[in-house]
Amino acid sequence: MKASLINKLCCPFDKHDLAVQVFVKDQQEHIIEGMLTCTHCKRYYPIAYGVPIMSPDEYREPQLETPLLQRWSQHLPAQHFEGFRLLQDAKE
């Protein structure tokens, strides 16, 4: 996925802007793995094999996304996932 595509995407749920976290890029600087997160509702949308997966909640399969989230856990400290949302852990 080209990084410039992010400016054309919005959250399919509430149409707000998306923030991006890039975990893997190729030699042409295309995003291979990463995560898009809605700035408003905090829903996350994984980028896998260069493709943003932006399905509505009712069509998403948590068991298919879990391996990706586990692999990316080192990039997402102090955050947890709940109902397809990326939330900050409470400070102790």
Steps between C-alpha positions, in 0.01 A plus 500: 500500500638839410520739795327770294183285494444572869390855418215355292371257763261556790343284768218298341304522826494875570691656206769662719871519414734207551840496666759250375765296676746336263667176608655373174584679173647367178791649305268737314369631837157336453330397823497119525383469860346760725187621666251774424315640802200734494579822683142518629359155579842328543410206274807338351543364149804280432715532191615153397701415189459862391118491514299701754225281645213741559195278531207600724508342847230245423714351220828489689641179645691558828670159479653597163634831633638365830825360351575840344431684823722261695782546250465879522470515881858631535400803290189569709617531862249612763207432268238227485225393263132487583223452246721600202614813688852591601493640852769641727565299815424685822811635668578329827 
